[in-house]
Amino acid sequence: MSTPKYKIESSGTLTSNLLLAINFDHLYDNSSLAVAIAAKSITLPVQKEVRVVRVPDGEVIFRTKVGDAANARFSQG
């Protein structure tokens, strides 16, 4: 049996201000790394879902909710 791979998906366009040059089409060997990158990603337009999916069975192992920290706007004060 082969080791599962993990893919980051979104209902919006993915980007990252903290992680430059991330290839969001990449298949990750490590689920923790995929979740960490997904958690630090943002979507355009903002507040779209970001999820990590196990390939090939399609099970979602991580999902942001609308308004989670990855997409939240923080006031500076």
LUMGU-138396 format. One line per field, with one value per residue: residue in three letters; residue number from 1; x negated, y negated, z negated of N, C-alpha, C, O in turn. Coordinates in steps of 0.05 Angstrom, whole numbers. Example, Ala and Ser with C-alpha at 12.3 -4.5 7.8 and 13.67 -1.06 7.14 Angstrom:
<nodes>
markol: Ala,Ser
zagu: 1,2
n.u: -264,-257
n.v: 114,45
n.w: -156,-142
ca.u: -246,-273
ca.v: 90,21
ca.w: -156,-143
c.u: -264,-258
c.v: 66,-1
c.w: -156,-157
o.u: -285,-268
o.v: 66,-23
o.w: -169,-161
</nodes>
This chain:
<nodes>
markol: Met,Ser,Thr,Pro,Lys,Tyr,Lys,Ile,Glu,Ser,Ser,Gly,Thr,Leu,Thr,Ser,Asn,Leu,Leu,Leu,Ala,Ile,Asn,Phe,Asp,His,Leu,Tyr,Asp,Asn,Ser,Ser,Leu,Ala,Val,Ala,Ile,Ala,Ala,Lys,Ser,Ile,Thr,Leu,Pro,Val,Gln,Lys,Glu,Val,Arg,Val,Val,Arg,Val,Pro,Asp,Gly,Glu,Val,Ile,Phe,Arg,Thr,Lys,Val,Gly,Asp,Ala,Ala,Asn,Ala,Arg,Phe,Ser,Gln,Gly
zagu: 1,2,3,4,5,6,7,8,9,10,11,12,13,14,15,16,17,18,19,20,21,22,23,24,25,26,27,28,29,30,31,32,33,34,35,36,37,38,39,40,41,42,43,44,45,46,47,48,49,50,51,52,53,54,55,56,57,58,59,60,61,62,63,64,65,66,67,68,69,70,71,72,73,74,75,76,77
n.u: -17,-11,-40,3,17,24,65,75,133,182,242,234,184,119,69,10,-16,-56,-84,-124,-124,-95,-73,-12,9,-19,-32,-33,-75,-71,-22,-17,-50,-23,26,7,-12,35,65,39,50,86,147,170,228,229,243,260,267,212,180,150,138,137,104,112,165,197,213,227,182,171,202,219,263,310,287,247,182,143,164,184,194,154,158,115,91
n.v: 24,-44,-105,-156,-218,-290,-345,-415,-451,-499,-539,-588,-631,-614,-643,-668,-710,-702,-658,-654,-640,-591,-530,-514,-471,-428,-362,-339,-300,-297,-304,-340,-383,-400,-417,-459,-496,-505,-529,-578,-603,-647,-667,-691,-716,-741,-700,-650,-579,-538,-477,-413,-356,-285,-246,-187,-182,-225,-244,-296,-325,-371,-433,-501,-547,-597,-660,-644,-647,-649,-680,-724,-793,-834,-884,-938,-964
n.w: 0,17,-9,-33,0,-6,9,19,22,46,45,65,95,77,35,3,-46,-82,-67,-16,54,56,82,95,120,107,83,18,-24,-78,-126,-168,-152,-106,-129,-162,-124,-96,-137,-143,-97,-53,-21,42,68,0,-59,-39,-38,-59,-50,-68,-33,-31,16,52,37,24,-26,-71,-113,-141,-151,-140,-170,-148,-163,-199,-231,-191,-151,-175,-192,-228,-277,-288,-345
ca.u: 0,-28,-36,21,8,43,68,89,154,198,263,225,156,101,45,-2,-33,-78,-99,-128,-129,-83,-60,12,16,-38,-23,-51,-78,-66,4,-22,-61,-1,44,-6,-13,63,74,26,58,110,161,180,235,225,263,269,257,187,181,129,151,120,105,132,193,212,222,218,170,170,220,224,290,310,281,226,159,128,177,196,181,149,154,91,98
ca.v: 0,-68,-126,-177,-246,-310,-367,-438,-461,-521,-549,-614,-631,-613,-660,-669,-732,-693,-636,-662,-620,-565,-517,-503,-446,-408,-340,-337,-273,-300,-317,-363,-405,-410,-432,-483,-514,-513,-547,-604,-613,-663,-663,-715,-735,-731,-684,-626,-555,-525,-449,-394,-331,-262,-235,-189,-177,-251,-251,-322,-322,-397,-452,-526,-558,-625,-677,-634,-665,-652,-700,-745,-819,-842,-913,-946,-984
ca.w: 0,19,-29,-22,6,-15,28,8,41,36,63,76,104,53,35,-24,-51,-99,-53,12,75,50,104,83,134,97,66,-5,-37,-107,-131,-186,-135,-89,-146,-171,-101,-91,-159,-139,-71,-52,4,56,47,-28,-73,-26,-52,-52,-61,-61,-24,-27,43,73,28,22,-53,-81,-140,-153,-136,-154,-168,-140,-186,-215,-234,-166,-134,-192,-191,-255,-280,-301,-363
c.u: -18,-21,-17,7,30,42,83,108,168,221,257,196,138,77,34,-20,-58,-96,-101,-133,-118,-68,-35,22,-1,-23,-43,-51,-69,-41,1,-32,-39,19,32,-6,16,73,62,33,83,122,168,205,232,249,275,256,230,188,157,143,131,125,98,160,210,222,210,208,168,187,222,253,289,305,259,201,144,139,188,180,178,146,129,97,84
c.v: -25,-88,-147,-203,-265,-334,-390,-448,-484,-527,-576,-610,-632,-631,-659,-693,-724,-673,-643,-638,-592,-555,-503,-478,-423,-387,-337,-309,-274,-316,-342,-388,-417,-426,-459,-504,-523,-533,-575,-616,-630,-659,-690,-706,-723,-716,-662,-602,-547,-497,-433,-367,-309,-251,-205,-187,-202,-258,-278,-319,-348,-416,-478,-532,-587,-642,-667,-652,-669,-674,-724,-771,-829,-872,-918,-968,-984
c.w: 0,-3,-18,-18,-3,3,14,30,29,56,74,87,79,57,6,-26,-67,-84,-24,30,68,75,92,98,125,81,43,-16,-66,-112,-148,-170,-118,-105,-155,-148,-95,-112,-156,-113,-73,-24,16,72,19,-38,-57,-41,-41,-65,-52,-56,-20,0,40,63,24,-5,-61,-109,-155,-137,-153,-152,-160,-165,-204,-214,-208,-148,-149,-188,-220,-257,-295,-321,-388
o.u: -37,1,-21,-13,53,20,103,100,167,219,272,187,140,66,47,-38,-79,-120,-83,-144,-131,-53,-38,41,2,-4,-66,-31,-62,-38,15,-24,-36,28,46,-1,20,87,75,24,98,109,173,201,231,271,299,235,225,195,145,159,109,148,79,179,234,238,186,223,164,187,226,267,268,319,253,201,133,124,199,156,198,133,122,108,88
o.v: -26,-88,-156,-210,-256,-343,-385,-452,-489,-521,-587,-587,-651,-634,-649,-697,-736,-673,-638,-618,-572,-570,-481,-466,-400,-393,-332,-295,-253,-339,-361,-410,-441,-447,-479,-528,-547,-552,-594,-638,-627,-649,-710,-689,-699,-718,-654,-606,-548,-495,-439,-358,-313,-245,-199,-190,-200,-277,-283,-310,-349,-415,-476,-523,-600,-638,-680,-671,-691,-687,-742,-771,-831,-884,-903,-988,-1001
o.w: -15,-14,5,-32,-6,11,0,53,5,80,91,88,63,79,-12,-9,-65,-89,-8,21,74,87,81,89,134,66,48,-17,-77,-103,-145,-176,-116,-96,-155,-153,-90,-106,-164,-106,-92,-5,1,90,16,-28,-62,-54,-17,-88,-31,-73,-9,8,26,79,22,-8,-59,-127,-179,-112,-177,-133,-164,-186,-224,-198,-204,-133,-137,-182,-234,-240,-314,-313,-405
</nodes>
